[in-house]
Amino acid sequence: MSSSSRIKGAIIGCGYFGQIHLGAWRAIPEVELIAACDLNLERAKTAAPHAYSNAEEMLDRESVDFVDIASPVASHLELVRLCSARGLPTSCQKPMAPSWNDAVAMVEAAEAAGIFLMIHENWRWQPWYRKAKEIIERGDIGHPLGYWFRTRCRDGIGPDPYPKQSYFRRLRRFLIDETLVHYIDTARFLFGDIATIYAEARQVNSAIVGEDQAILVLRHTNELIGTVDGHRFLNPEPDGPAVGEAGFEGEDGSIRILATGDIWHGTERVWENRVVEGYRGDSVRATLRHFLDCLKNGTTCESGARNYLKTFAAVEAAYRSIAEKRAIPLSDPQFAIGAST
């Protein structure tokens, strides 16, 4: 860490979501992003004082305390290896990797170098889910019986869908890998690890390559069963930052999260979302704040790379389930990740 009062960082990837990362970092006073890298050099110049179009050159020339990777998924393994070789703590945006082998290689590279690697998974940091976990663990709904997530967003229609992130159109794996992974990870945050997953999916809009509608059935190791239902053709009603709704049922009642982020227990609103700044409940800033706190204190991240392999394994299992038309256990040898180092 820097001896100066501000922690110095570099960001790789200054596109649509990289801009959201930049806004979040700027809201953390003790951090100074001194360098940025993007294939579009002009975009990098607007992000930090020192701009590069080549990540290796940036990492060789700049003295930083951490690196934030917000570039496309195909670049993640190479970039994590570059950071690992230089002993740089790293936060890497999801999707973690384009394949299981790449994801495991990322973890192995970081662990071999002894660096701190967190996968930037911000959904679990949305304040309504943090509050829901508190309510459930307090016992307000009794012993949990099941849950559901329903996500909607009307940006997938027509011949030019996903205008903010047009590269979505070319992805072979889309909705589960890019969107429903958030709910898989949030389910793990709320209810523990997943034992099996069953998935059905289809492509509705022929203007894209991958799937754009899917339903997942998750069975956790504690036998709890939940569902994730997603597509991107309608906006939720009412609309809001949670991009859909969620429900959690127990033996003594249920709670529901509206798209507004408000939480209802039966007919009573028990938590009102008043977080209006930042991305979806200011969850990106909260995630980066968590990364920074863990880095400073030497504590373990909630979405540390080895732990996050369990979320990534569930995504891999979902796609395998679609292909094989059966539930896939995450105990399958395909998802063995070796012993922790």
N, C-alpha and C positions, 0 to 999 in steps of 0.2 A: 504494500500500500504506500501511497505517496506520503512524504513527510509533511507536505503542505496541508492547509486546512481543508482543501477541496480534493475529492477523489476524482482522478482523471480517467476517463473512459474513451473508447472508440466504438463507433457503430458501423456495421457492414450491412448495406441495404437501406436505401432511402426512398423506396417506393411508397405505395399507398399505406401499408401498415407500418413501414419504417417511420413515416411521418407521425403516426400515432405514438410510437415509441419515443420519438424526439420530443414531442409535446410533454410526455410523461416525465422524461428525464429532466426537462427544463423546470418542472414543478418540484424537483427534489433539490433543495438549495445547496447541499454539500457536494453535489456532483457537477463536474465540468466535462462535457464532451469536447475533447480537443481535436479529434480527428474523425473523419467520415469517409467511407468508401462506397462507391456505386459505379456501375458500368457507365452511367450517365454522369460525367464529371461535373457538369453544371449543377446537377441536383445535389451532389455531394458538397459543393461549395456553399450551398445555402444552409447546410446542416452543421458545419463545424469550421473552425479557422483553418485547419489543415485538411485538404481534400485530395482524394486519390481515386483512381479507377482500377487499381490493382491491390488486392488485400495483402498479398505477401509483402509488397513494397511498403505499404502503410505500417504493417506490424514490425518490419525491420527498422523503420526510421523513427517511429514514435515510441515514447516511453509512457505507457499507460498502466493502470491498475486492473482494468477489466475490459472485456470486449462483449458487445451486444450484437448478436447475429440476427438480422431481420431480413435476410435475403431469401430467394426461392429455395424450396426444399432440396433440389438436386445438388445444391452447393454445400449443404450442411456438413457432410462428412469431411470433405476437403478442408473446409474452414475450421472445423473443430480440430483437425490434425495440425493445422498451422498454429492455432492458439495453444494447443497442447505442447507442441515443440518449443514454444517460447514461455511456457509456464504461466499462461495468462488465464485467470478465472473467466468463465464464459457463460453467458445466457444465450440460449438458442431458441428461436421462435418455432412453434409447431406449424405444420406437421414435422415430426422429429426427423424423418428420413423417408426416402422413396421405397425402401425395402427393409425387411427384418435384418438381413445381414449388415446393411449400412448402419442401422440403429445400434446393433450390438458392437460394431466396429467403433462407433462414436464413443460408447461407454468404455470400451477397452482402451482407446487412445487416451481418454481423459484420466482413467484410473492408472494407467501405466506411467503417465506424467505426473500424477498426483495433483491434478488441477481440479478446481471446483467447476462442475458443469451442471447447469440448471436448464430444463426445458421450459420455455416461457408458455405456460398454460394458464391463461388469465381467468377462465370462466369460474373456477372455484373461488376466485377472489372477488367475484361480484358480491356486493354487501348483502343482498337478499338471500344468497345461498349460505353465507357465513351465519346470518341470523337464523335461517331455517335449521342449520345444524345445531345451534344453541337450543332452539325450541324442542327439537326432537330429542336431544340428549338430556334435556331437563325433564323429559317424560310427559310433556303436555298432551301428546296424542297416544300415550301408552306404548306398548310394544309394537314396533313397526310391522306392518303387514305387506306393504307394497308401495310402489311409486310409479309415476309416469312423467315424462317430459314430452312436450309438444312444441316444436319449433317451426316458425313460419317467417317468411320475408319475401315480399313481392319484387324480387330483382332477377328472377330466373325466366321471365317470359319473353317471347318475341325472338326475332332473328339476331338480336345483339344483346343477349343477357349479360348480367353481371358487369355493368359498365364501369364500376369502380375498380374491379379486379378482373379485367377481361381475359387474363390467362386462365381463369377457371374453365373457360370454354374448351381448352385443349387438354385438360387433365383426364387421364384414363381412369383414375380413382378420384372422385370428386366429393360427393355429399358427406359420406361417412368420414373420409380422410380429413376434409376441411372443416366440416361443421359438427357432425354428430360426435366426433371425438371429444368435443367439449363436454357433452353430456355424459359420455362414458367416464371421463375423468371426474366429473362432478359427482356421479354416482359412487365412484370409488371413495371420494372424499367424504361423502355422507354415510355410506353403508359398508365400506370395506371392499376387499378385493373380489374380483369376479371369477367364478368357477367355470361357467359356460356361457356361450352367446349363440343366439340363432338370429339370422338376418334374412330379410326379403328386400329386394330393391329393383328398381327399373329406371329406364331413361324415358322421360316424358318429352322434353324439348330436344328435337333432332339437331338443333344448332350447336349442341355440345357433344363431347365424346363420352363422358362418364355418366354415372348414375345421378339422378336429381330428385328421387323420392326413395325413402327407405323406412323400414320399421325394424327395430331391434328388440329382442327379448333377452334380458340379462338375468342370470341366476348367480347370486353371490355365494361366497364360501359359507356364509351363515344361513343359506337356503332362501334368503329374501329374493323375490322376483320383481323386476321392474321392466318398463318399456320405454323406448325412445322412438318417437314418431316425427319424421321431418320431411319437409319439402320447401321450395322457395318460389311459390306461385301466388301466395296470398299474404297479406299483412294480418297480424293478430288484431283482434278487437276486444278492448282498446289497444292501440299500438303503444309501444314503449321500449325502453332499453333492454329488457330481458328477452326480446325477440321470441316471444311465445309464452307458454304457461307451464307450470309444474304442479304436481299434486303428490302429497305424502300421506298415506293412510296408516293408522294404527288402531289398536284394539279399543282405544278410548276416544277416537275422533280423527280429524284430518286437518291439514293445512294446505292452502293453495297459494301459489305465487302467480300473480297476474303479470302480463307483459309490462305493466308499469313498474314492476318491482315490488309493489305492495303485497303484504302477506295477510291472508285471511284465515282465521280459525273458525270454521263454521260460518256464521253470519257476522262475525266481529272482525274488523280489521285490527290486527295486533301489531303490525309494523308498517309504517308509511315510508316509502322511499323518498328521501329528500336530497339524494345525491344527484346533482344536475351537471357537475363539471366532469370533464374527462370522458373516456370511452367506456360505455356500458357500466355505469356505476363506478367510474374511475378505477376500473379493475386492472388496467395496464400499469398505472402508477403503483397500485397496491402490490402487483406482482414484482415489479422492479424494486420497490421498496423492500420487499421480502428478500429478494436476491441480495441486495446491498446489506441488509441487516445480518443475514447469514454469513456473508463474506466478512463483515467486520467482527462478528462474534464467534466465528468458527463453528456455527451450528449447521444442522442438516436442513436442506431445502425440502419443502413439501413435494416439489416436483423435480427433485434431483434426478439426473439422467438414468441411473440404475433403477430407481423406483418407478420412473415414468415408463420404463420398458413394459411394465404390466399394463399400462393404458394402451401403449402401442401394440402389444400382443393382442389385446381385445379387438383393435381395429383390424389387424391381420386376420384374426379368427372370424370376424364378421364377413370379410371378403371371401374367405375360404368357405364359410357357411353358405353364402350365396351360390358359389360354384358347385358345392357338394350337396346342397339342399338338406342339411342336417345341422343340429347343434354341435358346436365345436368346443371341446374342453380346453381350457387354458393350461391344463396339466400336460397337454400333448408335448412329446419330445421336441417338436418343431420350435417351441417357445422356451426351451432351456437356455438360461442366460449365464450359466457358470457360477462359480463361487465369488462372493464379494471380496474385493481386495482392500 
